[in-house]
Amino acid sequence: MTWADGTRWDRERGRALVELLVGGYPSGQHMRNLVESLGLSLAIMPAAPAELGIWWYDLARTLHDRGKLRQAAEALVEIRPRLSGRVEELLRDDPTVAGPGNPDDPYLVHLLPGRRPLIDRSELRTSLRDFLHGNLPVFVVRGDSRTGKSYSLQLILHVTTGAGHLAVVHIDFSQPIGGDGAADLVAKIRRRLGLPRMAGPDDPTTRIRSAGELVDDLVGDYRFTDGRRRILVIDGLNRSDLQADTHATVAALMSEVINHQLPDTQLVLTGFDGDVNPAYGDLIMSENVVSITAEQVRLYFRDLAIGRVLGQRELDDLVAEAAVGQGDIEDVAQRVRRSVLKLLQPAGDAP
């Protein structure tokens, strides 16, 4: 998979590919014919600016978001065979600079920023890749308290770094100071999105409004023209003190995203365990996060990119130092981190 197939837009090669597409499809009608041949609705066509190049650039970004850019490039080669070498060159991915401890594939990251270990989570990594690359509308991450659901946000931020067409908006609703009801949650979402403020959550006229009305107003104000796809991450929905209308609000948001009423938006929910419309089952990806095991820690160290193979005894010692089962996921992560820093230290340096 290359930049043309995934979530990362390569600015330089994207522009070069657009120049080729302009030559192959030099009018609005040519562009519309291509869009239809890709099985897409003409509704995705951006408004026509004065310059064809800008129009094509906007369309190419849209095709990229919908996973159709490679097909568009292949269609270009069919009508302009002499461009095959150049197109193949532009679609090829360069090796990434992974950094100490990490493989090239960002979804297989072992060390997050701050060298924070991301242990196992293989199913989460696979699900997240499918969610982002397949452009599915909703991803729900569930799990017991302190099993590491917050790592899902860190993984999302890591794999989307540098993807200028994506905007990750984190709405942290995990603390009581942020409120406990639908009005509190919607007010926080609006603030994070820079939308006009509604009446304060403590205003009686706001408190008596239904979750549906609050979401309706959000949908009405949800208008962005920057061409970016937004990923709304609502964290902390497993709180036991949340009001029932909070869950109703989240369910309504899911429906609006699924039904494309919040355009170019995906929704990630951590800890949500409310009712879901059965009709949406195939459109909602879910992942149940479980506690880390000693075997997963062993595999983590075995696959850590440190330039050498760890022996069996060394692996045994590292697993023992991790002391899985003592404390929660953060305690284990801190012990693993200390071991990783020692492994990454140049030979001869003092610890």
C-alpha positions, 0 to 999 in steps of 0.5 A: 500500500502506498500514499495513494491508497492510504490516509496520507496525502503526499503533497509533492507527488500529489501535485505532480499526478494532478498535472498529468490528470489535467493533461489527460482530462482537460475539461469539466466534462472529461472529469465528470466522465472519469468520476462516473466511470469510477462508480462515484456520484457526480455530487462529489465534484467540487465547485469549479474555480477559475483554474482547471488545475485547482479544480483537478487538485480538489477532485484528486484530494476527494478521490484520494479520501474515497480510495479511488485515486489509484484507479483514476491514475490507472484510467489515465494510463489506459488513455495515455500509455506513454505515461505509465512509467511516470505514473508508476513512479509517482504512486510508489512509496518511499521508505519511511523514517521510522525512528529508533525502535519502530518499524516502517509501518506506522500502524505497527509502531512500538514507541509512541511520542515520548517513547511511550510503549504501545504493547500488542493491540494487534486487533486494534491496529488492524481495525484502525487501519480498516477504519481509516483506509476503508473510510468507515463512519464509526469506530467504537473502542470498548474495554474495562477500566485501565486496560489502555483504551486511551492508547487508541487515540495516541495510535490515531494521532501517530498514523495520521501525522502529516496527513494534511487532509485529516483533522483529528479532534479530541473531545475528552469527556472522561472527567467530572469537571467537564459535566455529565449530561448531553448539553455538557457534551455537545457544548464541548464538541462545539467548542472544539470545532470552533462552532457558535456557542449555544446557551450555557449547559446550566441554562434551564432552556438548554437543560430541558432540550432533548438530545435530538434537538441538541444534535440537530442544532450541531448538524445545522451549524456543521459547515466547513470549507477547508476540504479536510476530513474530520475524525471526532474522537470522544473519550471517556464514555464509560463513566458511571456517572453519565446521564442517560441523555448523554448516551442518547446524544452519542447514539444520535451523533452516530446516526448523523455521521452514518447518514452523512449529515456531518459531511466528511466526518468519522467518529471514534468513541472510547468506552461507549456501551449504549444502544446501537441501531441494529440497522447500522451494524455493518457500518460500525466497527468495534474493538474490545481492548483487553488486558496485556499478557506476559506473552504479548510483552515477550512478542513486543520486545522480540519485534522491537527494532533495535538492530539485533536479535534478543536471546531467549534468556534476555527476553525472559529477563525483560518479561520478568522486569515488566511484572505483568499483573502488578498494577494497571496498564500504565504501571506495566508500560512504565516498566517496559519503557525503562527497559526499552530505553536501556536497549536503545542506549548506545553500547558503552554509554552509562545507564 
